[in-house]
Amino acid sequence: MVEEKFAPRCCVINIFLVLFLKLAQGYLQSDYLTEDEETGKVLFPDASLMEAELVGEKPRLSLVSEWPSVEAYQHLGLVSAAALVNKSSSDVFILNRGDRIWDSTTFDENNIYQKRELGPIRDGVVVRLKEGQFQNSYLHNTLYLPHGITVDYQGNVWITDTAMHQVFKFGPDLNPNPVLVIGEMFVPGSDGNHFCKPTHVVVLKSGEFFVADGYCNNRIMKFHSNGTFIKEWSKRSKSDGPHEHTYYDFKLPHQLAFSEELDLLCVADREKWRVLCYRVAANESSESQLKELIYEFPETGPRDVGPVYGVAIAPKERILFALAGEEQSGVPTAVYMFSLETGETLGYMTGENGNYGYAHSLASCDTDTEPGCLVVCSLDPPINQWGEIQRRLWLYQFNANR
């Protein structure tokens, strides 16, 4: 078991859009490594042939076959998440848990972490890759069970730790002494000063930020830049809208995606098998609520979607990505793509053998100087059953001539 599992899926009534999934996939064809004759670099099999053709004329996504290098994987344990420095695919932070497993013995019935005697993870939980090559590792002996990572507009690095029930803000140099800590170490709670297994953070240009307090409290929280609690959205919170019990009734908000350009906050509502997107009124006063629901991407469709683990936005392309499926329950993992302009389903893509294994999260890039991109992260073990290094990270880029 990679992470705690919850009750079976709950059917979702889609009020705004019914988006049916259309096949548009590509995947690696074998399980052994090869060497590029020109560069001498070790490659994953047939990766250069892997592309995702979306429904319609454009855009088109292509896998960057040599990213990351096989050598870089030697510095990575169980990969939880990724964040792009300066929103560029050439410079990426990878958050990993070393060999720290999350199973049924990790927490007790009161959500208290049971492995404190192991101490913090010895190896650096943040690995920096430049052009797919290992550069450095950070935060040795600092965190216990890191889950999500975000780089804000000032270059600060935000990390959630589910074991510690805390959110950390580190400076751009990733000095192990955090700039800001929210939550009480190893103490779960449900008020404005506590979390219970928080999953992810997104940060506005103003410095205010949202936290997905995911596994126990099933809520989205908003904070001032200094860490002062502003408001939460959950089943128990009040809403100005008529659908508060549907559209704030989360069941494990697992990842957030935010676009300041589009004024859009999207939530991967994992155990309800859906993505919910809202206007956040980022340029209004900090007391403003989440505005109306903009999109709800439901579980219905010809393909069995499964729990939604990850979400990402490509603002220039006006595309929303959703990472769904579950290896443990036999639902193949895939990345689904939706148009944020028309609401139509653009297609989906998969990894080796038709899925991404224990897929866990997504990250996207957005710069004016390079094509958009998407990173897929998987919690698969570093070594497969045949003793071979296996891919746990995928970098896709939009074709520049789209």
N, C-alpha and C positions, 0 to 999 in steps of 0.2 A: 504494500500500500504506500503510495507516494504522499498523499495528503488525506485528511479526513474526508469521508464520504457522507453525504446527507441522504435524506429520503428520496424516493423515486421522483422522476420529473413531474412537474405540475403543468397541466395544459394551460396555454396562454391564448386569450382571445385577442386577436389583432384588430384594432379599431382603425388604424391609419393606413397600413400597407400590408398586403399579402404578397410576399416576395417568394416566388418559386425558383428553385436552384437549377441552373443549367450547367451541364458538364463542360468543363474547359480545363483540363488538367495535364500535367506531365510529371514523370517521376523517374528516379534513378533505377537502373535495370539490374544491378548486381551488388554483391556484398563485399567486394575486395577492392583494395587500393591499387591505383596505377600511377605511372610516372609520365609526366609530360615530356615528350621527346625534345622539344625546343628549349624549355626552361629548366628541365630537370626537377621540377617541383612535384611532390607527391600529391596526387589528386584522388578525390573520391570518384567512384566509377561512373562514367558517362555523364558526369555533372554538367559538362559544357553543352549537352544536348537538352538540358532540362529548361523548359520555358512554360509559362502559363499564358495561353491564348485566351483573352477575355472575349466574351460575346460582343460582337460588333466590330467596327473598323479598328479602333485603338481605344485604350492604350494596350501595351504588351509588356509583360514582365519577364525578365530573364534571370536565371540563377547565376550568381558570381561563383564560378566553379572552384576557384582556388581560395575561397574565403570561408572560414579562417584557415590558416595553414595547419597541417597535421601536427607540426611542432608546437603550435600555440595550444593545442588541446592538452598537451602535457602539463599545462599550468591550470587546467580547469577541472573541477570536480563536477558535481551535479549542478547543471546550469538552470538558474531560476528565472533570470530576466536580463534585459539589455537596455542601455540608454545611449543615445548618440550625442557625443560632445559637439557642440555648435551645430547640432542637427545634421551632421554630415556622416556619411557611411565610411569615410576614410578614417574616422577616429571614434572608437566605440568602447564604452565600459560594459563589461560582462559581469553580472552578479552571479556568484556560484556559492554553493554550500559545502564545498569540499566533499567529504564522505559522510556528511551528516544526513541521516535518513529520517524522514517523517513517517512514522507508522502508528499503529494503534496503541503503542506504549509510550508515545512521546508526551502526551498530555493526560491528566486524570479527568474525572467527570466534572471537575470544577474549572477546567481549562488551565490548570497549573502545570507548567513545564516540568517534566520528570527526569530530565537528563542533565541537570545542572552540574553533576559531578564530572561530566566530560569537559567542562570548561568551555570557553569560547573557541571557535574554529581557529586552528593554529595557522593555517595558510591564509594568504590574502584572499578575502572574499570578493574583492573587486579587481578584475584584470583588465588592463588597457590594451586594446589592439589598434595598431595603426596599419592601414592597408592590409589587414588580416594577419599581421605579424605581432607576436608578443612584445610589449614594451615594458610593462611593469605590473606589479601587483601591490595592493593596498589593503589596509585594515586587517592586519594580522592580529590574532588574539583579541578581537574586539566584539564580534557578533556571534550569536548562537544559532539562529535559524532565519537568515535573511530571506525576504520574499520578493519585494519590489524595489526598483531603482528608478530615479528620475534626475535629470540635469535641468536646473532652472535657467532663466535668462541671464543670470549673473555667473553661471558656471558652478554654482553650488550643487552638491550631490545629496539627494534625499534617499534614505533607505528605510524600509519598514522591516522590523524583526518580529516575527510571530511568537517566538518563544519568550522574548523579553516584553512583549506587549507595548512596544515603543516605536516612535518615529524619530529618526535622526536626520539632522541637517549637517553635513560636513562641508568645509570650505573647498574651493576648487583644487587645492593641493592634496586633498584627502588626508590631511593631518588627522590622526586617530582621535584627537580631542574635538568633539562635535561643537559646532556653533550653536546649535539648538537641539534640545531633547524634549519630547513631549511624551507623557505617560510615565507610569511608575514601574520601575524594573521588576519584572516577573509577577506583577500584580494585575490581573485582568479586572476590568470594570466597565461600566456603561454610562458614566457621567461625562461631562465636558473635559475632564482632566485625565481620563483613562481610556485605554483601548482594550480590545480583546481580539488578539491575532489580526492586527491591521495588515492590509495587503498591498496598498499602493498609494502614491501621492501624485498630484499634478499641481503646478504652481502658475499663478497668473503673473503678468508683468508688474502688477502692483505689489507683488510679494505675498499677497493672500494666497491661501492654498486649500485644496480639498484633499481629504483623506478617505479612502475606502476602508472602513472598519468592518472587515468582512466576515470572518468565520463565525463569530458569536452574535455580535450586535446587529449585523445586517443593515448598516446605515452608511450614509455619506455625510461627512462632517466638513464644515468650513471654519477656517481660522484666520485671524489677522497675521501679518508677517512676523510678529513677535511671539506667536504661539498662543495667543488668547483665543479661546473658543468663541465662535459667533453663533453657529446654528447647526442643526442636524436635520437630515431628511431620512425618514424611515417610516415603517408602518405606524409607529406610535406618534409621529410628528404631525402637526397640522399643516394643511396646504390650502392655498387659495383656490385650487382647481377642484373639479368634481370627481377626479379619479385618484384621490390620494391613496386609497387602500389598494389600488392596483399598481400605480406607477411610482410609488415610494415604498412598496412592500417588496424589498429585495430579499433574495435568498442566496447569500454569499456573493456580494459584489467583489469580484476577483481582480479586476484591473480597470483603470480609468484611462481615457484618452481625451485630450483637450486641444482645441484649436482656437487661439485668440483671434485669428483672422476670420474664422467662421462663427465665432461666439458660440461654440458647441462643446458640451461636455457629454461624453458617452461612457456608459457603464456596462461592463461585461457581467451580467447578472447570472452567475454560473449555473446554479441549480434550478433556475427557471428557464434555462435554455434560450436566453434572449439577450439582445443588446438594446438598451434604452438610451436615447439621446435627448438632451435638453438645451435650451438657451440658458446661459448663465448670467447674462447681463453684466459681463465683466467690466464694463466701463461705467456702471452705475455705482451707487453707494454700496458699501460692504454689507449693509443690512438686507439688501435685495435677495429675494428668494430665487431658487431655480424657476425658470419660466415654463412655458408650456412644453409638453412632450412633443418632440419633433419627429422622431422615428422610433418604431418598435419593430425589430426584426425577429419574427417568431420562429418556432421550431418546425412549423408545418412546411411541407415540401416533399418532393419525390425522394430526397436523400435523408437518411436518419442522421440528424445533425448532432445531437448529444449536448452535454454541458458546454457552455461558452466560457472558455478560460481567458481568452485574450481579446483585446480590441485596440485598434490603431486607426489614425486618420491621416490621409494624404491630402492636405489642403489644396495644393495646386491642381491635382487631378480630380478633386472632389469625390474621393473614394473612401469608403469606410471598410476596414478589414475586421473580420471576426474569426477567431481561432476556436474551433469547436470539435467535439468528439472526445472519446475517452478510451484509451487503450485497455484499461482494466475491465471495462464492461463490454468490450468487443465492438464499440462504435468507432470506425476509422476516423482519425483526426485529419482535419483539413482547414485551409484558410478560405473563407467565403468573402466575396467582394460585392459591395453594393454601391450604387451611384447615389451621392448625396444631393444631386440635382434633380434626378427623376424618380429616385426610389427603386429603380429596377435592379434586379439581381444580375450581376455581370458574369458570375461564374465562380468556380473554386479551383484550388490547386492543392496538391498533396506532395509529400516527400517520398523517401524510399519505401518500396513495397506498398505504395498507395496510402501512406499515412505518415505522421510526424512522431509516432511513438507516444511517450508521455508528454505531449505538448503542454506548455505551461503559460507562455506569454508572447506578446508581440511588441515591436518598437518600429517607429517609422522616422524617416528623415525628411527635412524640408528646407532646402537652401535655394538661392537664386542662381547658383553657379554649377549645379550638377542635377542629374535626374533624381526624381523621388525614389525612395527605396523602402524596403520592408525587411525586418529581421524576425525570424521565427526561432523561439527558444524551446528546447525539450529537456525534460528531467531524466532522459534515458541514462543508464549507467555509461561511464566512459568506455568500457570494454564490453563487447557483445559476447554471446555464448561461445563463439569460436575463437575468443582471445584476440579479436581485432578491435582497433579504435573505430568507434562509430560516430557518425555525424550527429551533433546535437544542436547545431546552429546553421541556419540558412539565411543568406543575404540575397534578396531579389532587388533588381533595379528596373525602373521603367526605361524603355528604350528612349534614347535622346531625341529620335526623330518622330516621336509620337505626335 
